[in-house]
Amino acid sequence: MTAAIRIRAKWAHGVTEVMLLMPHPMETGLRKGTDGRLIPAHFITDLQVHVEGRTVMSATMSHAVSQDPLIGFRFKGGNLGQKVTVAWVDNTRQSRSDSAPIS
Amino acid sequence: MCRGGAVAALLASGLWAFPSARAAQVSMQFDGLSVEETLKAWGGVRADEPDIVLTVPEVSDNGAFVSVAVSSFLADTREIAIVVEKNPDPLVVRFLIPAGTEPFVSTRIKVAESGPVYAVVRAGGTLSFCARNNQVVVGGCA
């Protein structure tokens, strides 16, 4: 039901720069809906990024990360065409994984 | 994951636990103490410029999307966390930096009201932090 994670991984001078955009409501559980009732919390709690079996980034997140989390980082190595796999799990146990090649 | 509670347990676990259930968040670890006092109680030291570079806008129009970037120049950086003092749950996100990944992260966070934003770095077994003030025009309902 969730939209695909958008992954941009660019290699330059031995370093791969990764930018991820994970469509997700990131509801805090503190906000009221139009009916005046609290909207239940719904947010990504865990993020893992792998390249060819190697973990290049992992994160634990709270609901205070903005809606549609955008995360940028860089790792040494990586080769053109290698697959970057991103997986998240949220607090309702939903999960999603997507991958894209390094370009 | 999902270990709320005692500071002793947090110290034992290296940095601190991360609450993922709403119930756990209510008793966040910074209770009664400011973020800075808590970090110091955990053995944290204030980092000198430019060992940790925290980039936060001085003024944010919209607290729901505040761009934050952290670079660490401390050797053997293993973990980077972002903590917002005035948020209902101060610990926003915690990144684990494996060997081979550069000690740099950028993201967007929610900030409830104006106040300090902290970057906390665990490097070579030491906890270091730095802070920047951020003014929010419209709170991010964090």
gemmi code that builds the backbone of each chain (N, CA, C; Angstrom):
import gemmi

chains = {
    "A": [
        ("MET", (0.834, -1.193, 0.000), (0.000, 0.000, 0.000), (0.871, 1.245, 0.000)),
        ("THR", (2.029, 1.086, 0.539), (2.911, 2.251, 0.573), (3.605, 2.406, -0.770)),
        ("ALA", (3.975, 3.640, -1.072), (4.642, 3.896, -2.342), (6.103, 3.468, -2.260)),
        ("ALA", (6.688, 3.269, -3.424), (8.066, 2.780, -3.496), (9.035, 3.801, -2.908)),
        ("ILE", (10.090, 3.279, -2.286), (11.164, 4.144, -1.779), (11.921, 4.678, -2.984)),
        ("ARG", (12.157, 5.968, -2.996), (12.959, 6.535, -4.089), (14.411, 6.573, -3.649)),
        ("ILE", (15.254, 5.960, -4.471), (16.665, 5.798, -4.114), (17.525, 6.410, -5.202)),
        ("ARG", (18.414, 7.287, -4.795), (19.405, 7.799, -5.752), (20.771, 7.489, -5.169)),
        ("ALA", (21.569, 6.730, -5.889), (22.910, 6.380, -5.418), (23.890, 6.738, -6.517)),
        ("LYS", (24.735, 7.704, -6.252), (25.673, 8.181, -7.266), (27.101, 7.930, -6.798)),
        ("TRP", (27.872, 7.341, -7.673), (29.263, 7.047, -7.356), (30.155, 8.129, -7.939)),
        ("ALA", (31.092, 8.619, -7.178), (32.089, 9.563, -7.696), (33.346, 9.476, -6.849)),
        ("HIS", (34.482, 9.305, -7.463), (35.790, 9.299, -6.783), (35.819, 8.340, -5.596)),
        ("GLY", (35.307, 7.144, -5.789), (35.415, 6.119, -4.751), (34.396, 6.226, -3.624)),
        ("VAL", (33.508, 7.198, -3.713), (32.498, 7.368, -2.665), (31.116, 7.334, -3.317)),
        ("THR", (30.202, 6.611, -2.688), (28.828, 6.571, -3.194), (27.958, 7.450, -2.308)),
        ("GLU", (27.281, 8.371, -2.931), (26.393, 9.270, -2.203), (24.964, 8.771, -2.395)),
        ("VAL", (24.268, 8.558, -1.282), (22.928, 7.980, -1.347), (21.905, 8.989, -0.818)),
        ("MET", (20.803, 9.109, -1.509), (19.702, 9.941, -1.040), (18.439, 9.086, -1.117)),
        ("LEU", (17.717, 8.995, -0.004), (16.520, 8.153, 0.044), (15.308, 8.988, 0.373)),
        ("LEU", (14.218, 8.687, -0.261), (12.944, 9.296, 0.109), (11.934, 8.179, 0.281)),
        ("MET", (11.441, 8.057, 1.512), (10.532, 6.955, 1.829), (9.144, 7.514, 2.076)),
        ("PRO", (8.245, 7.378, 1.140), (6.896, 7.896, 1.376), (6.261, 7.200, 2.582)),
        ("HIS", (5.896, 7.978, 3.583), (5.293, 7.423, 4.798), (4.644, 8.564, 5.568)),
        ("PRO", (3.445, 8.345, 6.170), (2.780, 9.462, 6.859), (3.533, 9.970, 8.081)),
        ("MET", (4.292, 9.110, 8.782), (5.023, 9.516, 9.987), (4.102, 10.250, 10.963)),
        ("GLU", (2.976, 9.631, 11.269), (2.035, 10.231, 12.216), (2.593, 10.146, 13.632)),
        ("THR", (2.487, 11.243, 14.379), (3.082, 11.283, 15.715), (2.221, 10.620, 16.782)),
        ("GLY", (0.916, 10.548, 16.512), (0.013, 10.078, 17.565), (-0.432, 11.216, 18.471)),
        ("LEU", (0.017, 12.428, 18.181), (-0.325, 13.589, 19.018), (-1.289, 14.538, 18.300)),
        ("ARG", (-1.575, 14.202, 17.051), (-2.338, 15.127, 16.219), (-3.804, 14.687, 16.195)),
        ("LYS", (-4.718, 15.675, 16.167), (-6.140, 15.330, 16.120), (-6.657, 15.419, 14.693)),
        ("GLY", (-7.542, 14.487, 14.359), (-8.162, 14.513, 13.043), (-9.333, 15.472, 13.027)),
        ("THR", (-10.067, 15.517, 11.909), (-11.186, 16.455, 11.792), (-12.298, 16.115, 12.779)),
        ("ASP", (-12.373, 14.852, 13.210), (-13.408, 14.465, 14.172), (-12.981, 14.742, 15.613)),
        ("GLY", (-11.833, 15.363, 15.802), (-11.374, 15.723, 17.138), (-10.698, 14.591, 17.883)),
        ("ARG", (-10.594, 13.442, 17.245), (-9.935, 12.308, 17.907), (-8.486, 12.222, 17.462)),
        ("LEU", (-7.664, 11.671, 18.359), (-6.245, 11.555, 18.027), (-6.054, 10.586, 16.859)),
        ("ILE", (-5.172, 10.971, 15.956), (-4.799, 10.073, 14.866), (-3.718, 9.141, 15.428)),
        ("PRO", (-3.900, 7.821, 15.316), (-2.920, 6.921, 15.941), (-1.525, 7.089, 15.341)),
        ("ALA", (-0.540, 6.875, 16.176), (0.852, 6.979, 15.723), (1.121, 5.957, 14.619)),
        ("HIS", (1.849, 6.371, 13.624), (2.206, 5.493, 12.514), (3.489, 6.037, 11.915)),
        ("PHE", (4.589, 5.415, 12.246), (5.873, 5.958, 11.779), (6.897, 4.848, 11.602)),
        ("ILE", (7.868, 5.101, 10.765), (8.951, 4.148, 10.513), (9.845, 4.103, 11.750)),
        ("THR", (10.164, 2.908, 12.199), (11.020, 2.784, 13.378), (12.428, 2.328, 13.005)),
        ("ASP", (12.548, 1.540, 11.962), (13.849, 0.984, 11.617), (14.133, 1.108, 10.138)),
        ("LEU", (15.369, 1.419, 9.852), (15.806, 1.562, 8.466), (17.126, 0.822, 8.299)),
        ("GLN", (17.223, 0.080, 7.218), (18.462, -0.641, 6.926), (18.798, -0.404, 5.465)),
        ("VAL", (20.065, -0.149, 5.180), (20.509, -0.005, 3.798), (21.670, -0.957, 3.565)),
        ("HIS", (21.526, -1.800, 2.558), (22.561, -2.783, 2.239), (23.044, -2.595, 0.815)),
        ("VAL", (24.318, -2.909, 0.601), (24.860, -2.970, -0.755), (25.608, -4.283, -0.857)),
        ("GLU", (25.146, -5.161, -1.714), (25.788, -6.463, -1.914), (26.046, -7.166, -0.576)),
        ("GLY", (25.050, -7.186, 0.285), (25.182, -7.903, 1.544), (25.893, -7.131, 2.642)),
        ("ARG", (26.442, -5.990, 2.328), (27.144, -5.188, 3.344), (26.191, -4.099, 3.843)),
        ("THR", (26.065, -3.960, 5.169), (25.218, -2.894, 5.725), (25.981, -1.589, 5.633)),
        ("VAL", (25.422, -0.605, 4.970), (26.101, 0.680, 4.861), (25.459, 1.740, 5.748)),
        ("MET", (24.237, 1.481, 6.226), (23.600, 2.440, 7.128), (22.444, 1.760, 7.815)),
        ("SER", (22.283, 2.018, 9.110), (21.045, 1.611, 9.753), (20.645, 2.719, 10.702)),
        ("ALA", (19.360, 2.843, 10.925), (18.868, 3.927, 11.762), (17.644, 3.477, 12.524)),
        ("THR", (17.469, 4.035, 13.729), (16.215, 3.895, 14.458), (15.595, 5.281, 14.502)),
        ("MET", (14.318, 5.342, 14.195), (13.671, 6.624, 14.036), (12.506, 6.761, 14.998)),
        ("SER", (12.200, 7.995, 15.377), (10.997, 8.274, 16.160), (10.011, 8.959, 15.230)),
        ("HIS", (8.855, 9.304, 15.788), (7.842, 9.964, 14.985), (8.214, 11.405, 14.666)),
        ("ALA", (9.332, 11.883, 15.218), (9.722, 13.272, 14.980), (10.574, 13.440, 13.730)),
        ("VAL", (10.731, 12.354, 12.971), (11.327, 12.522, 11.649), (10.183, 12.968, 10.741)),
        ("SER", (10.459, 13.931, 9.856), (9.397, 14.517, 9.040), (8.685, 13.483, 8.183)),
        ("GLN", (7.485, 13.848, 7.796), (6.705, 13.026, 6.865), (7.547, 12.749, 5.622)),
        ("ASP", (7.404, 11.577, 5.039), (8.183, 11.149, 3.880), (9.684, 11.337, 4.146)),
        ("PRO", (10.231, 10.555, 5.089), (11.621, 10.778, 5.492), (12.589, 10.819, 4.319)),
        ("LEU", (13.453, 11.817, 4.388), (14.486, 12.037, 3.374), (15.808, 11.898, 4.099)),
        ("ILE", (16.638, 10.958, 3.646), (17.882, 10.708, 4.353), (19.028, 10.638, 3.365)),
        ("GLY", (20.069, 11.368, 3.663), (21.260, 11.367, 2.808), (22.469, 10.909, 3.587)),
        ("PHE", (23.335, 10.119, 2.933), (24.600, 9.717, 3.556), (25.561, 9.287, 2.455)),
        ("ARG", (26.814, 9.009, 2.844), (27.832, 8.603, 1.868), (28.592, 7.413, 2.416)),
        ("PHE", (28.960, 6.494, 1.529), (29.828, 5.413, 1.980), (30.948, 5.209, 0.978)),
        ("LYS", (32.074, 4.695, 1.522), (33.234, 4.452, 0.662), (32.997, 3.181, -0.136)),
        ("GLY", (33.503, 3.163, -1.349), (33.382, 1.982, -2.180), (32.077, 1.983, -2.950)),
        ("GLY", (31.636, 0.816, -3.293), (30.476, 0.715, -4.168), (30.964, 0.767, -5.604)),
        ("ASN", (30.267, 0.086, -6.464), (30.627, 0.093, -7.875), (29.405, 0.379, -8.716)),
        ("LEU", (29.630, 0.927, -9.880), (28.525, 1.211, -10.782), (27.732, -0.070, -10.999)),
        ("GLY", (26.430, 0.033, -10.902), (25.577, -1.122, -11.177), (25.269, -1.966, -9.960)),
        ("GLN", (26.041, -1.818, -8.871), (25.734, -2.599, -7.667), (24.400, -2.157, -7.100)),
        ("LYS", (23.704, -3.123, -6.491), (22.350, -2.831, -6.038), (22.338, -2.292, -4.606)),
        ("VAL", (21.681, -1.161, -4.427), (21.467, -0.605, -3.082), (20.070, -1.023, -2.648)),
        ("THR", (19.975, -1.726, -1.532), (18.670, -2.194, -1.053), (18.310, -1.468, 0.237)),
        ("VAL", (17.128, -0.888, 0.241), (16.667, -0.123, 1.401), (15.430, -0.819, 1.958)),
        ("ALA", (15.400, -1.029, 3.263), (14.250, -1.678, 3.881), (13.853, -0.923, 5.132)),
        ("TRP", (12.567, -0.679, 5.297), (12.104, -0.079, 6.547), (11.005, -0.931, 7.172)),
        ("VAL", (10.839, -0.746, 8.495), (9.758, -1.378, 9.250), (9.107, -0.255, 10.043)),
        ("ASP", (7.782, -0.238, 10.125), (7.153, 0.809, 10.935), (6.542, 0.222, 12.208)),
        ("ASN", (5.956, 1.089, 13.030), (5.467, 0.662, 14.342), (4.208, -0.184, 14.250)),
        ("THR", (3.622, -0.303, 13.044), (2.483, -1.208, 12.898), (2.927, -2.509, 12.223)),
        ("ARG", (4.250, -2.719, 12.204), (4.843, -3.935, 11.630), (4.697, -4.017, 10.115)),
        ("GLN", (4.273, -2.937, 9.489), (4.327, -2.922, 8.030), (5.788, -2.778, 7.641)),
        ("SER", (6.135, -3.246, 6.465), (7.508, -3.068, 6.026), (7.547, -2.892, 4.518)),
        ("ARG", (8.672, -2.452, 4.044), (8.820, -2.246, 2.613), (10.306, -2.310, 2.291)),
        ("SER", (10.617, -2.862, 1.138), (12.002, -2.920, 0.703), (12.053, -2.621, -0.783)),
        ("ASP", (12.997, -1.810, -1.198), (13.176, -1.488, -2.604), (14.652, -1.413, -2.894)),
        ("SER", (15.003, -1.544, -4.171), (16.417, -1.382, -4.486), (16.613, -0.656, -5.805)),
        ("ALA", (17.815, -0.124, -5.952), (18.157, 0.615, -7.165), (19.659, 0.460, -7.385)),
        ("PRO", (20.113, 0.508, -8.636), (21.545, 0.355, -8.888), (22.307, 1.668, -8.631)),
        ("ILE", (23.587, 1.525, -8.316), (24.456, 2.699, -8.177), (24.751, 3.205, -9.586)),
        ("SER", (24.606, 4.492, -9.788), (24.839, 5.044, -11.129), (25.926, 6.113, -11.064)),
    ],
    "B": [
        ("MET", (15.982, -2.864, 20.757), (14.937, -1.902, 20.404), (13.934, -1.778, 21.536)),
        ("CYS", (13.147, -0.843, 21.456), (11.963, -0.775, 22.288), (12.230, -1.023, 23.764)),
        ("ARG", (13.389, -0.568, 24.261), (13.662, -0.696, 25.675), (13.477, 0.674, 26.304)),
        ("GLY", (12.415, 0.902, 26.988), (12.238, 2.191, 27.645), (12.942, 2.126, 28.976)),
        ("GLY", (13.116, 3.228, 29.677), (13.416, 3.112, 31.076), (14.741, 3.558, 31.626)),
        ("ALA", (15.225, 2.773, 32.546), (16.259, 3.196, 33.481), (17.541, 3.662, 32.814)),
        ("VAL", (18.098, 4.709, 33.397), (19.324, 5.275, 32.853), (20.465, 4.280, 32.944)),
        ("ALA", (20.475, 3.484, 34.020), (21.543, 2.502, 34.177), (21.557, 1.530, 33.001)),
        ("ALA", (20.360, 1.090, 32.616), (20.261, 0.157, 31.495), (20.715, 0.837, 30.220)),
        ("LEU", (20.430, 2.128, 30.115), (20.813, 2.861, 28.916), (22.312, 2.960, 28.822)),
        ("LEU", (22.939, 3.260, 29.975), (24.390, 3.379, 29.992), (25.009, 2.061, 29.580)),
        ("ALA", (24.428, 0.969, 30.117), (24.953, -0.348, 29.812), (24.824, -0.650, 28.326)),
        ("SER", (23.799, -0.094, 27.705), (23.565, -0.436, 26.312), (24.379, 0.444, 25.372)),
        ("GLY", (25.273, 1.246, 25.943), (26.162, 2.007, 25.081), (25.724, 3.430, 24.929)),
        ("LEU", (24.607, 3.687, 24.346), (24.157, 5.068, 24.232), (22.842, 5.196, 24.991)),
        ("TRP", (21.769, 4.827, 24.402), (20.500, 4.857, 25.123), (19.504, 4.012, 24.350)),
        ("ALA", (18.412, 3.736, 24.978), (17.390, 2.933, 24.329), (16.520, 3.814, 23.460)),
        ("PHE", (15.860, 3.218, 22.562), (15.016, 3.959, 21.662), (13.587, 3.491, 21.806)),
        ("PRO", (12.689, 4.366, 22.244), (11.311, 3.932, 22.419), (10.594, 3.880, 21.079)),
        ("SER", (9.887, 2.839, 20.820), (9.139, 2.829, 19.574), (7.649, 2.704, 19.832)),
        ("ALA", (7.272, 2.389, 21.052), (5.842, 2.341, 21.379), (5.469, 3.624, 22.095)),
        ("ARG", (4.274, 4.070, 21.862), (3.798, 5.317, 22.452), (3.949, 5.293, 23.990)),
        ("ALA", (3.621, 4.170, 24.597), (3.671, 4.057, 26.046), (5.088, 4.303, 26.553)),
        ("ALA", (6.054, 3.783, 25.836), (7.435, 3.935, 26.264), (7.886, 5.381, 26.124)),
        ("GLN", (7.313, 6.075, 25.159), (7.766, 7.432, 24.903), (7.384, 8.385, 26.020)),
        ("VAL", (6.285, 8.065, 26.721), (5.815, 8.962, 27.763), (6.878, 9.148, 28.834)),
        ("SER", (7.560, 8.071, 29.195), (8.612, 8.183, 30.189), (9.966, 8.251, 29.499)),
        ("MET", (10.134, 9.251, 28.697), (11.385, 9.412, 27.966), (12.525, 9.640, 28.950)),
        ("GLN", (13.709, 9.284, 28.526), (14.851, 9.259, 29.436), (15.318, 10.625, 29.898)),
        ("PHE", (14.850, 11.692, 29.279), (15.343, 13.012, 29.636), (14.505, 13.641, 30.749)),
        ("ASP", (13.625, 12.856, 31.357), (12.712, 13.361, 32.388), (13.403, 14.204, 33.442)),
        ("GLY", (12.925, 15.408, 33.638), (13.373, 16.233, 34.746), (14.715, 16.906, 34.546)),
        ("LEU", (15.468, 16.466, 33.572), (16.770, 17.047, 33.315), (16.770, 17.620, 31.905)),
        ("SER", (17.587, 18.631, 31.708), (17.727, 19.116, 30.338), (18.538, 18.093, 29.551)),
        ("VAL", (18.465, 18.201, 28.249), (19.205, 17.268, 27.398), (20.688, 17.342, 27.730)),
        ("GLU", (21.163, 18.575, 27.919), (22.593, 18.742, 28.176), (23.008, 18.084, 29.493)),
        ("GLU", (22.187, 18.292, 30.540), (22.481, 17.666, 31.838), (22.488, 16.149, 31.715)),
        ("THR", (21.512, 15.634, 30.960), (21.419, 14.183, 30.787), (22.647, 13.644, 30.062)),
        ("LEU", (23.032, 14.336, 29.001), (24.191, 13.868, 28.235), (25.447, 13.902, 29.094)),
        ("LYS", (25.571, 14.961, 29.903), (26.747, 15.056, 30.775), (26.723, 13.958, 31.829)),
        ("ALA", (25.507, 13.668, 32.362), (25.391, 12.598, 33.349), (25.796, 11.253, 32.744)),
        ("TRP", (25.620, 11.113, 31.443), (26.008, 9.874, 30.768), (27.478, 9.883, 30.362)),
        ("GLY", (28.197, 10.927, 30.762), (29.610, 11.001, 30.417), (29.869, 11.715, 29.109)),
        ("GLY", (28.868, 12.383, 28.597), (29.030, 13.105, 27.342), (29.873, 14.349, 27.526)),
        ("VAL", (30.658, 14.685, 26.539), (31.473, 15.901, 26.583), (31.085, 16.803, 25.428)),
        ("ARG", (31.140, 18.080, 25.683), (30.813, 19.048, 24.639), (31.952, 19.055, 23.622)),
        ("ALA", (31.627, 18.889, 22.382), (32.649, 18.807, 21.342), (33.106, 20.202, 20.955)),
        ("ASP", (34.392, 20.300, 20.631), (34.926, 21.568, 20.125), (34.641, 21.668, 18.651)),
        ("GLU", (34.477, 22.876, 18.182), (34.409, 23.119, 16.745), (35.758, 22.714, 16.177)),
        ("PRO", (35.910, 22.170, 15.049), (34.806, 21.688, 14.243), (34.692, 20.174, 14.269)),
        ("ASP", (34.872, 19.578, 15.467), (34.829, 18.121, 15.539), (33.472, 17.576, 15.121)),
        ("ILE", (32.419, 18.288, 15.520), (31.083, 17.928, 15.045), (30.507, 19.164, 14.366)),
        ("VAL", (30.076, 19.003, 13.155), (29.453, 20.116, 12.446), (27.973, 19.810, 12.313)),
        ("LEU", (27.161, 20.637, 12.977), (25.710, 20.458, 12.947), (25.130, 21.621, 12.157)),
        ("THR", (24.449, 21.301, 11.096), (23.863, 22.342, 10.262), (22.356, 22.345, 10.465)),
        ("VAL", (21.872, 23.425, 11.045), (20.438, 23.602, 11.295), (20.110, 25.035, 10.882)),
        ("PRO", (18.990, 25.275, 10.224), (18.662, 26.659, 9.895), (18.424, 27.470, 11.169)),
        ("GLU", (18.851, 28.735, 11.155), (18.640, 29.570, 12.342), (17.153, 29.806, 12.581)),
        ("VAL", (16.434, 29.986, 11.490), (14.992, 30.206, 11.587), (14.306, 29.239, 10.628)),
        ("SER", (13.320, 28.499, 11.141), (12.552, 27.602, 10.277), (11.121, 28.109, 10.210)),
        ("ASP", (10.629, 28.295, 9.012), (9.243, 28.746, 8.849), (8.289, 27.650, 9.281)),
        ("ASN", (8.620, 26.430, 8.922), (7.731, 25.306, 9.161), (8.448, 24.241, 9.983)),
        ("GLY", (8.015, 24.094, 11.244), (8.667, 23.140, 12.124), (8.464, 21.686, 11.730)),
        ("ALA", (7.582, 21.428, 10.782), (7.347, 20.043, 10.360), (8.443, 19.532, 9.431)),
        ("PHE", (9.183, 20.446, 8.822), (10.273, 20.068, 7.918), (11.475, 20.958, 8.195)),
        ("VAL", (12.326, 20.509, 9.101), (13.544, 21.259, 9.389), (14.716, 20.402, 8.909)),
        ("SER", (15.474, 20.934, 7.974), (16.607, 20.177, 7.428), (17.770, 20.217, 8.408)),
        ("VAL", (18.318, 19.049, 8.681), (19.426, 18.939, 9.619), (20.499, 18.082, 8.972)),
        ("ALA", (21.753, 18.502, 9.110), (22.857, 17.677, 8.639), (23.912, 17.635, 9.731)),
        ("VAL", (24.517, 16.473, 9.904), (25.564, 16.313, 10.916), (26.774, 15.680, 10.261)),
        ("SER", (27.948, 16.288, 10.454), (29.214, 15.687, 10.047), (30.066, 15.570, 11.285)),
        ("SER", (30.741, 14.440, 11.422), (31.633, 14.267, 12.556), (33.046, 14.119, 12.044)),
        ("PHE", (33.980, 14.801, 12.695), (35.385, 14.641, 12.344), (36.115, 13.914, 13.453)),
        ("LEU", (35.368, 13.293, 14.358), (35.960, 12.521, 15.444), (36.316, 11.140, 14.899)),
        ("ALA", (37.481, 10.638, 15.326), (37.925, 9.338, 14.830), (36.980, 8.248, 15.306)),
        ("ASP", (36.763, 7.254, 14.454), (35.982, 6.073, 14.814), (34.549, 6.436, 15.227)),
        ("THR", (33.888, 7.255, 14.448), (32.494, 7.614, 14.720), (31.603, 6.425, 14.409)),
        ("ARG", (30.842, 5.991, 15.411), (30.014, 4.790, 15.285), (28.524, 5.127, 15.215)),
        ("GLU", (28.167, 6.270, 15.801), (26.762, 6.567, 15.949), (26.545, 8.074, 15.913)),
        ("ILE", (25.494, 8.496, 15.239), (25.127, 9.915, 15.229), (23.651, 9.980, 15.594)),
        ("ALA", (23.312, 10.805, 16.591), (21.909, 10.954, 16.972), (21.533, 12.422, 16.936)),
        ("ILE", (20.268, 12.672, 16.702), (19.759, 14.039, 16.703), (18.716, 14.138, 17.806)),
        ("VAL", (18.885, 15.138, 18.668), (18.016, 15.304, 19.832), (17.494, 16.741, 19.834)),
        ("VAL", (16.194, 16.889, 20.011), (15.596, 18.223, 20.053), (15.035, 18.448, 21.452)),
        ("GLU", (15.589, 19.418, 22.160), (15.272, 19.606, 23.577), (13.784, 19.803, 23.848)),
        ("LYS", (13.108, 20.616, 23.039), (11.736, 20.998, 23.367), (10.687, 20.056, 22.780)),
        ("ASN", (11.102, 18.997, 22.109), (10.109, 18.067, 21.557), (9.529, 17.188, 22.661)),
        ("PRO", (8.289, 16.710, 22.490), (7.715, 15.799, 23.486), (8.603, 14.574, 23.697)),
        ("ASP", (9.198, 14.085, 22.647), (10.181, 12.998, 22.736), (11.466, 13.520, 22.120)),
        ("PRO", (12.436, 13.871, 22.962), (13.608, 14.584, 22.439), (14.432, 13.793, 21.414)),
        ("LEU", (14.571, 12.482, 21.627), (15.414, 11.714, 20.707), (14.685, 11.517, 19.387)),
        ("VAL", (15.192, 12.125, 18.340), (14.493, 12.110, 17.058), (14.925, 10.927, 16.213)),
        ("VAL", (16.213, 10.768, 16.039), (16.691, 9.700, 15.175), (18.120, 9.367, 15.572)),
        ("ARG", (18.448, 8.122, 15.363), (19.763, 7.645, 15.740), (20.295, 6.807, 14.575)),
        ("PHE", (21.443, 7.197, 14.052), (22.044, 6.499, 12.918), (23.239, 5.692, 13.404)),
        ("LEU", (23.333, 4.444, 12.963), (24.513, 3.628, 13.242), (25.397, 3.693, 12.010)),
        ("ILE", (26.643, 4.063, 12.215), (27.558, 4.268, 11.092), (28.520, 3.085, 11.032)),
        ("PRO", (28.321, 2.157, 10.082), (29.243, 1.031, 10.002), (30.599, 1.495, 9.456)),
        ("ALA", (31.626, 0.683, 9.667), (32.933, 1.010, 9.105), (32.793, 1.135, 7.594)),
        ("GLY", (33.409, 2.134, 7.017), (33.330, 2.323, 5.572), (32.270, 3.327, 5.165)),
        ("THR", (31.376, 3.656, 6.094), (30.383, 4.692, 5.815), (30.886, 5.992, 6.423)),
        ("GLU", (30.777, 7.081, 5.675), (31.305, 8.355, 6.162), (30.445, 8.890, 7.307)),
        ("PRO", (31.080, 9.528, 8.286), (30.319, 10.046, 9.427), (29.562, 11.322, 9.076)),
        ("PHE", (28.600, 11.134, 8.209), (27.791, 12.265, 7.758), (26.364, 11.780, 7.516)),
        ("VAL", (25.387, 12.526, 7.996), (23.988, 12.223, 7.664), (23.230, 13.531, 7.478)),
        ("SER", (22.229, 13.471, 6.635), (21.336, 14.619, 6.507), (19.915, 14.088, 6.497)),
        ("THR", (19.010, 14.838, 7.094), (17.613, 14.429, 7.105), (16.724, 15.632, 7.402)),
        ("ARG", (15.432, 15.370, 7.488), (14.479, 16.425, 7.852), (13.728, 15.963, 9.083)),
        ("ILE", (13.571, 16.875, 10.045), (12.924, 16.499, 11.297), (11.815, 17.483, 11.650)),
        ("LYS", (10.991, 17.048, 12.638), (9.956, 17.941, 13.151), (10.478, 18.592, 14.430)),
        ("VAL", (10.218, 19.876, 14.564), (10.640, 20.609, 15.758), (9.409, 21.316, 16.315)),
        ("ALA", (9.073, 21.009, 17.581), (7.831, 21.517, 18.160), (7.889, 23.005, 18.432)),
        ("GLU", (9.001, 23.484, 18.991), (9.115, 24.911, 19.283), (10.578, 25.315, 19.293)),
        ("SER", (10.810, 26.629, 19.303), (12.174, 27.136, 19.269), (12.983, 26.603, 20.445)),
        ("GLY", (14.228, 26.266, 20.182), (15.091, 25.744, 21.243), (16.283, 25.058, 20.628)),
        ("PRO", (17.158, 24.512, 21.488), (18.356, 23.898, 20.949), (18.119, 22.536, 20.296)),
        ("VAL", (18.882, 22.311, 19.242), (18.935, 21.006, 18.576), (20.330, 20.469, 18.846)),
        ("TYR", (20.422, 19.216, 19.264), (21.710, 18.611, 19.585), (22.087, 17.548, 18.566)),
        ("ALA", (23.379, 17.505, 18.263), (23.933, 16.361, 17.545), (24.762, 15.612, 18.561)),
        ("VAL", (24.493, 14.326, 18.707), (25.226, 13.515, 19.669), (25.980, 12.454, 18.896)),
        ("VAL", (27.273, 12.338, 19.163), (28.108, 11.426, 18.392), (28.812, 10.482, 19.346)),
        ("ARG", (28.746, 9.195, 19.048), (29.544, 8.233, 19.807), (30.722, 7.829, 18.932)),
        ("ALA", (31.914, 8.191, 19.400), (33.126, 7.951, 18.609), (34.222, 7.482, 19.546)),
        ("GLY", (34.863, 6.373, 19.193), (35.953, 5.854, 20.011), (35.562, 5.666, 21.458)),
        ("GLY", (34.335, 5.254, 21.716), (33.900, 4.981, 23.081), (33.510, 6.216, 23.873)),
        ("THR", (33.540, 7.387, 23.259), (33.165, 8.619, 23.965), (31.902, 9.199, 23.351)),
        ("LEU", (31.104, 9.807, 24.223), (29.896, 10.477, 23.776), (30.211, 11.969, 23.684)),
        ("SER", (30.027, 12.556, 22.528), (30.286, 13.988, 22.367), (29.041, 14.617, 21.792)),
        ("PHE", (28.864, 15.888, 22.056), (27.676, 16.534, 21.514), (27.941, 17.997, 21.209)),
        ("CYS", (27.116, 18.562, 20.372), (27.137, 19.995, 20.157), (25.702, 20.443, 19.917)),
        ("ALA", (25.444, 21.717, 20.070), (24.077, 22.222, 19.982), (24.015, 23.456, 19.104)),
        ("ARG", (22.878, 23.645, 18.519), (22.614, 24.861, 17.730), (21.197, 25.299, 18.064)),
        ("ASN", (21.004, 26.577, 18.130), (19.648, 27.051, 18.378), (18.876, 27.156, 17.089)),
        ("ASN", (17.615, 26.831, 17.186), (16.756, 26.855, 16.027), (15.476, 27.567, 16.435)),
        ("GLN", (15.099, 28.549, 15.651), (13.856, 29.265, 15.915), (12.794, 28.769, 14.971)),
        ("VAL", (11.643, 28.416, 15.520), (10.571, 27.872, 14.696), (9.417, 28.859, 14.681)),
        ("VAL", (8.941, 29.169, 13.500), (7.821, 30.111, 13.383), (6.515, 29.367, 13.644)),
        ("VAL", (6.302, 28.250, 12.949), (5.115, 27.419, 13.162), (5.600, 26.043, 13.614)),
        ("GLY", (5.173, 25.613, 14.794), (5.651, 24.359, 15.361), (5.296, 23.149, 14.505)),
        ("GLY", (6.102, 22.096, 14.660), (5.951, 20.934, 13.791), (5.057, 19.861, 14.365)),
        ("CYS", (4.373, 20.132, 15.473), (3.449, 19.154, 16.029), (4.139, 17.814, 16.194)),
        ("ALA", (5.254, 17.812, 16.840), (6.113, 16.626, 16.845), (5.547, 15.478, 17.652)),
    ],
}
model = gemmi.Model(1)
for chain_id, residues in chains.items():
    chain = gemmi.Chain(chain_id)
    for i, (resn, *xyz) in enumerate(residues, 1):
        res = gemmi.Residue()
        res.name, res.seqid = resn, gemmi.SeqId(i, " ")
        for name, pos in zip(("N", "CA", "C"), xyz):
            atom = gemmi.Atom()
            atom.name, atom.element = name, gemmi.Element(name[0])
            atom.pos, atom.b_iso = gemmi.Position(*pos), 0.0
            res.add_atom(atom)
        chain.add_residue(res)
    model.add_chain(chain)
structure = gemmi.Structure()
structure.add_model(model)
structure.setup_entities()
